[in-house]
Amino acid sequence: MASTRSDQILDHFKGLRTQMREGEQPLFSIPAIWENATEHQTNACDLVLTNQRLFGYIYKSFPRERLFLDAIELSEITVVSIRHKNLEAMFRELFVSDGKKRIYIRATRKKIEEAYTTLCKTITQHAPASRAAVSTDEQDKEQAAPIYSRQEVHQTLERSPLGITILLVGGLLLEIIGIIVWANTASAQTGIPLLLAGIVAVIVATMARRQLR
């Protein structure tokens, strides 16, 4: 069954076979948001878990070739934490780190639960010598054996990714409405306040997003 699943994943993702190491087999994959907080890079991609690595993957050959592969070794993972943000009931976040790289993986609740369970089993089976740690607050506690945690992260709306997204989209809409009103009424007094309010909202949302990183 494992080999069949591996073949299905390899056949599904173009170019993935060429990225595999000797003896490496893909075991699990889901679409997700992969954020490398250490390098401040975020990509909508596919999460791929193998018997050696966990990585985000994209390969496209059209309209131009693009390859994205950001990996973390199973044997070097030091932190594994599944996080539930109280304002984002439909989504979960999986935090994984090797002590140097901090990765946040976001997907729907069901997909992240599957990824969490599979990652736990895979580290136990294929990287038993790894020393995983669990973070219950800002401090990490190193353990002799893999241990996993679940956290509920309480956030105010304006500090949550959801709140920032709402602010950003609302700001863009205000800008568009302001331009349309100004153009149709030829009244700067009516259009400019909406336009400026939208610009301010976009700037605030952009700054808040950078602070979260």
Secondary structure, 3 states (H helix, E strand, C coil): CHHHHHHHHHHHCCCCHHHCCCCCCEEEEEEEEEEECCCCEEEEEEEEEECCEEEEEEEECCCCCEEEEEEEEHHHCCEEEEEEECCCCCEEEEEEECCCCEEEEEEEHHHHHHHHHHHHHHHHHHCCCCCCEEECCCCEEECCCCCCEEEEECCCHHHCHHHHHHHHHHHHHHHHHHHHHHHHHCCHHHHHHHHHHHHHHHHHHHHHHHHHC
